[in-house]
Amino acid sequence: MTQLHDLRLQLLVQQESERIADSQPTELDLSVVQARCLCWLALLAEAHDDQASDAERRGDTEQAMGWFADSMRLRDVIQVVTSIEIPLPGLTEGDADSRFDGGGDSDGGFSSEPPLAA
């Protein structure tokens, strides 16, 4: 059963990669990739929680603990992916300088402001 689950997950990841590549043929928008990853990770974490609850109801404590541990790992990954800072598309570094620093370009065109977190 685990092998089937792994193959299904691999297929889902491959299909989503193809969708992203097809929708962004020339330039990949990392904020779109990040949002899609977060959606998939949230769905997987919820599915693992459901599996843990089902195993607990059946009295299979070991299996329930395994599913629960996996769901917690997924939630940790969600926190990591959420914390990745991706610059907003269409906003060049010079635009950020002129908006935040009053138009000065003393730092070579790079904004002193950190990128926005997703």
Secondary structure, 3 states (H helix, E strand, C coil): CHHHHHHHHHHHHHHHHHHHHHHCCCCCCHHHHHHHHHHHHHHHHHHHHHHHHHHHHHCCHHHHHHHHHHHHHHHHHHHHHHHCECCCCCCCHHHHHHHHCCCCCCCCCCCCCCCCEC
